[in-house]
Structures are given as C-alpha cells and as structure tokens.
Amino acid sequence: MYNSQDKSALFNRDPSYLETDKAAVAAMIQAAVNVELFTIPLYMCSLYSLQGVHQITGQKSTLYQGRYWPGLAPSFRPGMDSMGNIAENSKAFNTIFSVFVEEMLHLQLASNLATVMGVTPVFTQLSPEAANFAWSCYSPESTLIPYILDFKDCIPKYASIKVKLGTLDLEQNELFLAIEEPEETAKERIREECRSKYFPAIPLQNWKAGDALPLFGSIGQMYQSLWDYLDIVYKNADGTEFTLWEKLYDPAALQRDLFNTVSSGHPYKEYQELETTVSGWLPEKAKEVVFKLICAITDQGEGNGIKKNIRPAKGLMAVSPVNQASDAALKADYPSYTDSGNPAPSTHAYARYDNGEKDHFERFGEIKEDLISGKIVTWDKWRIGQPERWTAKDLMAPDYDKNTYNLPPAEDVAAALNRLGNPLNADGTPDTAKRAANYKQFCQIATGAISGITTVLDQYWENPAVGFPFPSMGGSGDRLMMCWAVFGQLPDLSVGVQPRKAKTLYHACQGLDLNEPASTDLTCGSPEVYHNCRGSNTCKAEGGCGFVQQVGQSKSCGGSLKAVQAGCGLPAPAYSAPGDNMCKSFGGCAVPISASQIFPDFTNTSGQQNVGSMELNDFPAPRHATTKIPGQIIFKSGDFVHDIAWEAYKRVIESRDPNAPEPVKPPTSDIRLAFPPST
C-alpha cells in the first residue's frame, strides 16, 4: 500500500535506476494526459444531453437575430433567460460546463508538464487513427477508468458502475462523482482483497521501461506518485547527490497556454494567481511551479492538493495556490451580447466563477440533488413518444421578424430536424433503415469533430507553428448536441470516421466535388473529412469556412486578419474560398456547411470593411496538385458561405471546359438545414 512506504527511499536512490525512473515518469505523465483527455468526451456527452435552446450573438451583430438553435449554452442566472429553458437544466449545464473548461485547463497543464520533462504528449492514444479515431474505451460494458480504477474491484455500491458515454442521469452522475472522489473515499470504495493492486509504492517496484503502469486508485494519487518521482535524489558512491528533476527539466521546452495568454480579444490572464507554464525558470523555481500546477489540478477536481515529501532535516514548505479564475478577467475575456448585438452580462464568466469555489466532486453532488428531484430534462426524455417534436416556434425568438438576412425559415429547419430523426417511407411508415443511416452519419460527424481536435493537439505541443483550433471546441459540442437533439440518442463515439484513401480528393460540402466524375451523393461532404475547424481539415478542397481566412494563414480561426504569409509554395494575394482551399488547414470550418452559415464582419488587407476577394484553385487528377486558375471571387459580409463555395465550384468547372453546361446547384439538404452555423 502507498501509505506504508518509507519515504526515505526517495532520497537515497542508486544512480543505476536513473534511466528506468525517467521512463517511469514519461509513462506516468502520458498517462496523466490520457486521463485528463478521457474525462472530456464523458463530460461533454452528458453536458449536451441537456434539453434547451441557445442564441448565436456577437458584438453589434444581428446575423442570427431572432433565431433559437438546438442545445443549451452557458447562461447568466439560470431560469431568468427569455428562451424558456428549464432552470435546473441551465444550472446543470453551467456546472458541467465549468468542469469541462477546467478539465481543458488540466489537459493543458499536464501537457506542459510533459514537454518540460522531455516528453511530447500524444492525444490520439485513446482514439487512434488505426481505429478510425473511434473511442472504444467507452464501451457500454467497460468498468475501467484508464490507469485509475476498475469498478469490478469495488464494494457493491460502486461495482455496477459502467464507464460509458451517456445522458445526464443518476447513473452517469455516479460515475462522475466516482471519477472526482477524494483519495480517502477512493481507498474505501475498493474491496480489501483488491487493494494491493492500487496505490503503488514509489519508486515502482520491479518496473521497467515498456511495462504497463499499475492502477493508481484515484487521479489525485496518480499525480502524487508523479510528484514523488520528481522528488527522487540519487547518491553517488563518493557521496555527491543529484536529482531526477534536474535530469528531466528542459527550461526551453515548448509551453502552450490557452488561459493566461493575453491578446486584444483576451486582455487578461484568467488565473491571476496561477502560473500556467513552466519554461524559463531556474530548476528549483521550476519545480515549485510544477508543484503548484499539480496542486491546481487536484484542488479543482477532488478538493485536495498533493503533499510534498519530507526529506530528512529539510522540513516542509506549505503551498496554498489560488486556483480560481478571476471574475473580472473572465468578464473581460468572454463578453456576451444580446440578440441585437448589445453588451450583456457574461454568461461564460457567470458559469465558471459561480462554480469556481466548489471542487468537481461538490459540483456533481449538487447536480445529483436536482436529478433526484426529477426536474432535469434531457433530450432522450424530451423526445419520448414524439417523433415530430420540433416545431417552428421552438426556433423562433420574439424578434424573429427583425432579422434582415435571408436565413432558412424556422419551419424548414424544424421540418429538417424531424425528417432526419424520423424519416418516413412513401406510405408514411417509419423508414428504420434511413434513420439508422442518418444516426450513423451524425455519430461519424461527432467522432470526426473530436478527432479534428486530437490530431491537431498531437502537433500543437510539438510544433510552435501549429495553432490551436479554438472553434473546434464549440463546434464539437454542436456536433454532439445535434445527435441528442435530432435522435434523442447519445453520439456514439465508438463509430469511427470512414478511413481516407491515398491519392484521393475529398470535398467539403453538398455538391462541391471536383473529382471527375463527381459523386452522385449531393447531400453532404465526404464523410472521411468531417471536421469543424480550419485547423483540423486535412487537405486541399476540404475547407468549408464561415470565417474570413487568408490564403497562407493556417493557424487558429478568427474573423480578424493578420499579415499575409506564403504557404504550400504559393503566394497569398487573397482569401481562401470555401471548398477550394489550396492545402491542409487553409480555410476550413464546419463540414458539412450549415445552410445558415454567413460570413461575419471583417476588415480586409487594405483596411476596407466587409468586402474581399478569393483566389481560385483546381486540383486535376491524377495527382490533384494545387493549380491556381485565373480570376477571383468577390465576397461580402452577409454572404452565405455555401453560395460563395458554389460560385467557386462553378468557376473551377468552367475553367476546365468553358463550353460545358453550368452545374445545377442542388436543393439544400436536411443536414445542412439542421446544423447551426459555426461560431
């Protein structure tokens, strides 16, 4: 058992164990990355199972005024919004959203700890490309939290818990409570005869590089074990000493920060009292920062920091880090707006700061009370016995008639939602085969959206030129939520995306196939390339972007424009056309493209407002090399993205044969009508 360990063994280690200990730390920090990542789809899936609607707003923006879209979003003072959302649903959403964001912070911190110890973190071990990015770890019968606990080893209260994706109900909430339970409770839940498998002594006994790690019993214990390794001191034969930490530490390691970075759109550090990166410090100071970062993770999760080991004659330095985000900073970093584009109280700040004083275990405890009361309604309950549940009124805000853009009518969107979730045969009977196909497609879209994030993260902590795909997080939530809202079923992430074939040109959306001959399926983009951010599209012609993307600029998405750069061997004189981007990660959000996706306000490279030009490319077989063709397309803020994509497509087809018949634009498909625009 861990608590029986003689800590003096850490401070008199034989140097012959150095390489083995370095390998153990590498395995342990990758395990920490995997565990933090493992919790995120679990929490997301239940988060987006909560029934409700949201609005898409922006500063001085009325693009989507008067419209409601399926799915909840953070709210200011739940129960007081004008959308009619259930108060307990909004409260639960805020609570799980706050946990989800902090798990993203934990993933960042664990990844920064990895690189500073010489380990490049990998984010696709749980959903590998070889398995088409499917998350088989969430099998409905699984009882294993990777590296932490097998519920089969638990007392009866816990033994029946399954580690699966699911709707937010009491059973799923018990899983979340178990994940976040404090260490002492974690020990008590394991049957006495099984406890020898858990809470291992550090250094690991008889462990060698390549061996599986033991089960740690709790997430806090995993981090405590990592810290114990960092405390190891080796004693040479001549009496001199050196530490494992000084052999691991890389002060110039690549560090990434999504929370305390500062920009015009994110003016303040969210965590005013917490360092979120490690590089550049002298070794002892760096180790102190590492300790605080690990404590931040365990404090927010189970409510306790890890402990420092007491080295003989050295004493103990107490550390009490402040691990809550600043309310003032969050309000400035994440402003909210009304449906008409005016300032409103920050919903993001309210959701996070209002929950910030409570650890994750306490937050899920509060949700349990509302679940017991029966006041929380999830999509699966909302749709029971009502296959034609969606109506136009569900999607119409009081100012519906004030929208000046030609968005698809709410009646059409509601009808599309119903047709997708309840397709009918010609005789009016349910088309079960079509429904199953639709459901599989939505699951592939959800899996593809998340794989778009994890595959970028595999590069993000390795290559400083790779940007973080910020809209992917919100976009992936949309994809999970839409599966719930349309089918009343969970997005099954064990359904992998379709595998890509080498030397094949894929396309971004309905009717934009530049292959010869083109696909006869005109309803959607290629299922092999479902994604939801420019940073996660994988090759040319896959961009479905609703943002303004400069050619040659392949970092994270946004409406603002920066200096022109070259890319893929081509100059960058213009913007990237949706469905016609020249190569990987240039211009690509949201496959499929929402029928409501509109280009937002932007400033072009000449300082003009809301007007720009897009270059045109062709990708002729068999090599599909990018070939720039003459001419440009003029586009404006307020133009529909698929309209511009279709214009680019027509121009490319015309360049091949000016005498060929003009392509006929297909009617808007149900899936494009149903999906909300990327934000």
MILUMTOR-829928 format. One record per residue (C-alpha): x negated, y negated, z; residue in one letter. Coordinates in steps of 0.5 Angstrom, whole numbers, padded with zeros to 4 digits, always signed. Each point is the difference from the previous one (the first is absolute). Layout:
<roses>
XYZA...
</roses>
This chain:
<roses>
+0000+0000+0000M-0002-0007-0002Y+0000-0003+0007N-0004+0005+0003S-0006-0002-0004Q-0006-0002+0003D-0002-0007-0003K-0007+0000+0002S-0001+0005-0006A+0002-0006-0005L-0007-0004+0003F-0005+0006-0001N+0001+0003-0006R-0005+0004-0004D-0002-0004-0007P+0001+0006-0004S+0007-0001+0001Y+0000-0007-0004L+0002+0003-0007E+0005+0004+0003T+0003-0005+0004D+0000-0005-0006K+0004+0005-0004A+0005+0001+0006A+0001-0008+0000V+0001+0000-0007A+0005+0005+0000A+0004-0003+0006M+0000-0007-0003I+0003+0003-0006Q+0005+0004+0004A+0002-0007+0003A+0001-0003-0007V+0004+0006-0002N+0004+0000+0007V+0002-0008-0001E+0002+0001-0007L+0004+0007+0002F+0005-0005+0004T+0001-0005-0005I+0005+0004-0005P+0003+0003+0006L+0002-0006+0003Y+0001-0003-0007M+0005+0005-0002C+0004-0001+0006S+0000-0007+0000L+0003-0001-0007Y+0005+0005+0002S+0004-0005+0004L+0006-0003-0004Q+0001-0007-0002G-0002-0005-0005V-0005-0006-0001H-0001-0006-0004Q-0006-0002-0004I-0002-0007+0001T-0006-0005-0001G-0002-0007+0001Q+0004-0004-0004K+0002+0006-0004S+0007+0002-0002T-0002+0005-0005L+0004+0005+0004Y+0005-0004+0004Q+0007+0003+0001G-0002+0007+0000R-0001+0005+0005Y-0004+0006-0001W+0000+0007+0003P-0004+0001+0006G-0002-0004+0006L-0006-0005+0001A-0002-0003+0007P+0005-0005+0003S+0000-0005+0005F+0004+0001+0006R+0004+0007-0003P+0007-0001+0000G+0000-0007-0002M-0001+0000-0007D+0005-0001-0005S+0000+0006-0004M+0004+0004+0004G-0006+0005+0002N+0001+0004+0007I-0003-0003+0005A-0003+0007+0003E-0003+0001-0007N-0003-0006-0001S-0003+0000+0007K-0003+0007-0001A-0002-0002-0007F-0004-0006+0004N-0003+0005+0005T-0002+0005-0005I-0003-0005-0005F-0004-0003+0006S-0003+0007+0001V-0001+0001-0007F-0004-0006-0001V-0004+0002+0006E-0002+0007-0003E-0002-0004-0006M-0005-0004+0005L-0002+0006+0003H-0002+0003-0007L-0004-0006-0002Q-0004+0000+0007L-0001+0008-0001A-0003-0001-0007S-0004-0006+0002N-0003+0004+0006L-0001+0006-0005A-0004-0005-0005T-0004-0003+0006V-0002+0007+0002M-0002+0002-0007G+0006+0004-0003V+0004-0002-0006T+0007+0001+0002P+0005+0005-0004V+0007-0002-0001F+0002+0006-0004T-0002+0006+0004Q+0008+0001+0003L+0003-0001-0007S-0006+0002-0005P+0000-0001-0008E-0001+0007-0001A+0007+0001+0003A+0003-0006-0004N+0000-0004+0006F+0005+0004+0004A+0000-0001+0007W+0001+0008+0002S-0002-0002+0007C+0007-0002+0001Y+0003+0007-0001S+0007+0001+0004P-0002+0005+0004E-0007-0003+0002S-0002+0000+0007T-0007-0004-0001L-0002-0007+0001I-0007+0001-0003P-0006+0000+0005Y+0005-0001+0006I+0005+0005+0001L+0004+0006-0002D+0007+0000+0004F+0000+0007+0000K-0005+0000+0006D+0005-0005+0004C+0005+0001+0005I+0007+0002-0002P+0002-0008+0000K-0005-0001-0006Y+0000+0007-0003A+0005-0001-0005S-0002-0007-0003I-0002+0000-0007K-0005-0005-0003V+0004-0001-0006K+0003-0007-0004L+0007-0001+0002G+0006-0005+0001T-0001-0004+0007L+0004+0004+0005D-0001+0003+0007L-0004+0006-0003E-0005-0004-0004Q-0001-0006+0005N-0002+0006+0005E-0006+0001-0005L-0002-0007+0000F+0000+0000+0008L-0004+0006+0000A-0005-0003-0005I-0001-0006+0004E+0001+0003+0007E-0006-0002+0005P-0005+0005+0002E+0002+0002+0006E+0007+0002-0003T-0003+0003-0005A-0004+0005+0004K+0006+0002+0004E+0004+0002-0006R-0005+0005-0002I+0001+0007+0003R-0005+0002+0005E-0002+0006-0004E-0002-0004-0006C-0003-0006+0003R-0007+0003-0001S+0001-0002-0008K+0000-0007+0002Y-0003-0006+0003F-0007+0003-0002P-0007-0002+0004A-0004-0005-0004I-0005+0002-0003P+0004+0005-0003L-0003+0007+0002Q-0003+0005-0006N+0003-0005-0005W-0004-0001-0007K+0001-0004-0006A+0006+0003-0004G+0003+0003+0006D+0008-0002+0001A+0001-0005+0006L+0003+0002+0006P+0007-0003+0002L+0000-0006+0004F+0007+0000+0003G+0001-0007-0001S-0002-0006-0004I-0003-0003+0006G-0004+0006+0002Q-0003+0000-0008M-0002-0007+0001Y-0003+0001+0007Q-0004+0006-0003S-0003-0004-0006L-0002-0005+0006W-0003+0005+0004D-0004+0002-0006Y-0002-0007-0001L-0003+0000+0007D-0005+0005-0001I-0007-0001+0002V-0006+0004-0002Y-0006+0001+0004K-0007+0002-0004N-0005+0004+0003A-0004-0006+0002D+0006-0003+0004G+0002-0005-0005T+0007-0001-0002E+0004-0002-0006F+0008+0000-0001T+0004+0004-0005L+0004-0007-0001W-0007-0003-0003E-0001+0005-0005K+0007-0001-0002L+0001-0007+0000Y+0000-0004-0007D+0000-0007+0001P+0001-0002-0007A+0006+0005-0001A+0006-0002-0005L+0005-0002+0005Q+0007-0002-0002R+0006-0004+0003D+0007-0001-0002L+0002-0003+0007F-0005-0005+0002N-0002-0003-0007T+0001-0007-0001V+0003-0003-0006S+0004-0005-0003S+0006+0004+0001G-0002+0004+0006H-0003-0006+0004P-0001+0003+0007Y-0003+0006+0003K+0006+0005+0002E-0004+0002+0006Y-0003-0006+0003Q-0004+0004+0006E-0002+0006-0004L-0006+0002-0005E+0003+0004-0005T-0007+0001-0004T-0007+0002+0003V-0005-0001-0005S-0006-0005+0001G+0000+0001+0008W-0007+0002+0004L+0001+0007+0002P+0002-0001+0007E+0005-0005-0002K+0003+0004-0006A+0001+0006+0005K+0004-0005+0004E+0004-0002-0005V+0001+0007-0002V+0003+0002+0007F+0005-0006-0001K+0002+0002-0006L+0002+0008+0002I+0003-0003+0006C+0004-0004-0004A+0003+0006-0004I+0001+0004+0006T+0003-0006+0004D+0005-0002-0005Q+0002+0008-0001G+0000+0003+0007E-0001-0006+0004G-0007+0002+0003N-0007-0002-0003G-0005+0005+0000I-0005+0001+0006K-0008-0002+0000K-0004+0006+0003N-0004-0002+0006I-0007+0001-0002R-0004+0001+0007P-0003-0006+0003A+0003-0004-0005K+0007-0002+0002G+0007-0001-0004L+0002-0006-0004M+0007-0001+0001A+0003-0003-0007V+0007-0002-0001S+0001-0002-0007P+0006-0004-0002V+0003+0004-0006N+0007-0004-0001Q+0001-0004-0007A+0001-0008+0001S+0007-0002+0000D-0003-0007-0003A-0004+0003-0005A+0005+0005-0003L+0005-0005-0001K-0005-0004-0004A-0003+0006-0004D+0007+0003-0001Y+0005-0005-0001P+0007+0001-0002S+0005-0003-0004Y+0008-0001-0001T+0004+0003-0006D-0001-0007-0003S-0008-0001+0001G+0000-0004+0006N-0004+0002+0006P+0003+0005+0005A-0003+0003+0007P-0005+0005-0002S+0003+0007+0000T-0007+0003+0000H-0002-0003+0006A+0006+0001+0004Y+0000+0007-0001A-0007+0001+0001R-0001-0005+0006Y+0006+0002+0003D-0002+0007+0001N-0007-0001+0001G+0000+0000+0008E+0002+0007-0001K-0004+0006-0002D+0002+0005-0005H+0003+0005+0005F+0004-0005+0003E+0003-0003-0006R+0002+0007-0002F+0003+0001+0006G+0005-0006-0001E+0002+0003-0006I+0002+0006+0003K+0005-0003+0004E+0003-0003-0006D+0000+0007-0003L+0004+0003+0006I+0005-0006-0001S+0001+0002-0007G+0000-0007-0002K-0006+0001-0005I+0003+0002-0007V-0005+0003-0005T+0001+0001-0008W+0002+0007+0001D+0006-0001+0004K+0002-0006-0004W+0001+0004-0006R+0003+0006+0003I+0006+0002-0004G+0000-0007-0004Q-0004+0002-0007P+0003-0007-0003E-0002-0004+0007R-0004-0006-0004W+0005-0006-0002T-0002-0007-0003A+0002-0003+0007K-0006+0004+0003D-0005-0004-0004L+0004-0007+0000M-0002-0005+0005A+0004-0006+0001P-0004-0005-0005D+0001+0006-0006Y+0002-0005-0005D-0005-0005+0001K-0005+0004-0003N-0002-0003-0007T-0004+0006-0002Y+0003+0005-0005N-0001+0006+0005L+0004+0006-0001P+0007-0001+0003P+0000+0004+0007A+0006+0004-0003E-0005+0003-0005D-0005+0001+0006V+0005+0003+0004A+0002+0005-0005A-0007+0002-0002A-0001+0002+0007L+0006+0004+0000N-0002+0003-0006R-0007+0002+0002L+0003+0003+0006G+0006+0003-0002N-0001+0002-0008P+0006+0003-0003L+0002+0004-0006N+0004-0002-0005A+0006+0004+0003D-0001-0004+0007G-0003+0005+0004T-0007-0001+0003P-0006+0001-0004D-0004+0004+0005T-0006+0001-0005A+0000-0007-0002K+0000-0002+0008R-0006+0005+0001A-0004-0003-0005A+0002-0007+0002N-0002+0001+0007Y-0007+0004-0002K-0002-0007-0004Q+0002-0004+0006F-0005+0004+0004C-0005+0000-0005Q+0000-0007+0000I-0001-0001+0007A-0006+0005+0000T-0003-0004-0006G+0001-0006+0004A-0003+0002+0006I-0006+0004-0004S-0001-0007-0003G-0002-0003+0007I-0004+0006+0002T-0004+0001-0007T-0002-0008+0001V-0002+0001+0007L-0005+0005-0002D-0003-0005-0004Q+0001-0006+0005Y-0005+0002+0005W-0005+0002-0005E+0000-0006-0005N+0001-0007+0002P+0002-0002-0007A+0007+0004+0001V+0005-0004+0003G+0006+0002+0005F+0006+0002-0004P+0005-0005+0005F+0006+0001-0003P+0000+0008+0000S+0001+0000+0007M+0007-0004-0001G+0001+0004-0007G-0001+0007+0003S+0005-0002+0005G+0005-0002-0005D-0001+0007-0003R+0001+0004+0006L+0006-0004+0002M+0003+0001-0007M+0000+0007+0000C+0004+0000+0007W+0005-0006-0003A+0002+0004-0006V+0000+0007+0002F+0000+0000+0008G-0006+0005+0000Q-0007-0001+0002L-0005-0002-0005P-0004+0007+0000D-0007-0002-0001L-0002+0007-0001S+0003+0000-0007V-0007-0002-0004G+0000-0005-0005V-0001+0003-0007Q-0007+0001-0002P-0004-0004-0005R-0003+0003-0006K-0006-0003-0003A+0000-0004-0006K+0007-0002+0000T+0003-0007+0000L+0006-0001+0005Y+0004-0005+0001H+0003-0005+0005A+0008+0000-0001C+0006+0001-0004Q-0001+0000-0008G-0008-0002+0000L-0003+0006-0002D-0006-0002-0005L-0001+0007-0002N+0001+0003-0007E+0006+0003+0000P+0002-0004+0006A+0004+0004+0006S+0007+0001-0001T+0002-0001+0007D+0002-0007+0000L+0002-0001+0008T-0007-0001+0003C-0007+0000+0000G-0005+0006+0000S+0001+0004+0007P-0007+0001+0000E-0002-0007+0002V+0006-0002+0004Y-0003-0006+0005H+0002-0006+0003N-0006-0005-0001C-0005-0002-0005R-0006+0002+0005G+0003+0007-0001S+0001+0001-0007N-0005+0005-0003T-0001-0002-0007C+0002-0004-0006K+0007-0002-0002A+0003+0002+0007E+0001-0007+0002G+0007-0002+0002G-0002-0006+0004C+0005-0005+0003G-0006-0005+0002F-0004-0004-0004V-0006+0004-0002Q-0006-0003-0003Q-0004+0004-0005V-0007+0002+0003G+0003+0000+0007Q+0001+0006+0003S+0001-0001+0008K+0006+0000+0004S+0006-0003-0003C+0003-0007+0001G+0003-0006-0003G-0006-0005+0000S-0005+0001-0005L-0008-0001+0001K-0006-0001-0004A+0000+0004-0007V-0004+0006+0000Q-0002+0005-0005A+0002+0008+0000G+0000+0006-0004C-0005-0003-0005G+0005-0005-0002L+0000-0008+0001P+0006-0002+0004A+0003-0006-0003P+0008+0001+0002A+0004+0004+0005Y+0002+0008-0001S+0006+0002-0003A+0004+0005+0004P+0000+0007-0003G-0006-0003-0005D-0006-0001+0006N-0007+0002-0003M-0002+0005+0005C+0000+0002+0007K+0003-0004+0005S+0001-0006-0004F+0008-0003+0000G+0004+0006+0003G+0005+0000+0005C+0006+0004+0001A+0001+0006-0005V+0006+0000-0001P+0001-0007-0001I+0006-0003+0003S+0006-0003-0004A+0000-0006+0005S-0008-0001+0000Q-0001-0007-0002I-0007-0004-0001F+0000-0005+0006P-0003-0007+0000D-0008+0000-0002F-0005-0005-0002T-0004+0001-0006N-0007-0001-0001T+0001-0007-0003S+0004-0002+0006G+0007+0001-0003Q+0006+0002+0003Q+0003+0007-0001N-0002+0001-0008V-0005+0004-0002G-0003+0005-0006S-0001+0007+0000M-0005+0004-0004E+0002+0006-0004L-0004+0007-0001N+0001+0006-0004D-0002+0007+0002F-0001+0004-0006P+0000+0008+0000A-0004+0004+0001P-0005-0004+0005R+0005-0005+0002H-0005-0005+0000A+0002-0007+0002T+0000-0004-0006T+0002-0008+0000K+0005-0002-0005I+0001-0007-0003P+0005-0005+0004G+0003-0001+0007Q+0007+0000+0003I+0002-0006+0004I+0004+0001+0006F+0003-0004+0006K+0002+0001+0007S+0007+0003+0000G-0001+0004-0006D+0002+0007+0001F-0006+0005+0001V+0003+0005-0005H+0002-0005-0005D-0008-0002-0001I-0002+0007+0001A+0005+0002-0006W-0003-0006-0004E-0007+0002+0001A+0002+0007-0002Y+0003-0003-0007K-0006-0004-0002R-0004+0006+0001V+0004+0005-0004I+0001-0006-0005E-0008-0001-0001S+0000+0008-0002R+0005-0001-0005D+0003-0007-0002P+0005+0004-0004N+0002+0005+0005A+0007-0001+0003P+0001-0004+0006E+0000+0004+0006P+0007+0000+0003V+0000-0002+0008K+0003+0006+0004P+0006-0002+0005P-0002-0001+0007T-0001+0007+0003S+0003+0001+0007D-0006+0001+0004I-0002-0007-0003R+0006-0003+0003L+0000+0003+0006A-0007-0001+0002F-0001-0007+0004P-0006-0005-0003P-0007+0001+0003S-0001-0006+0005T
</roses>
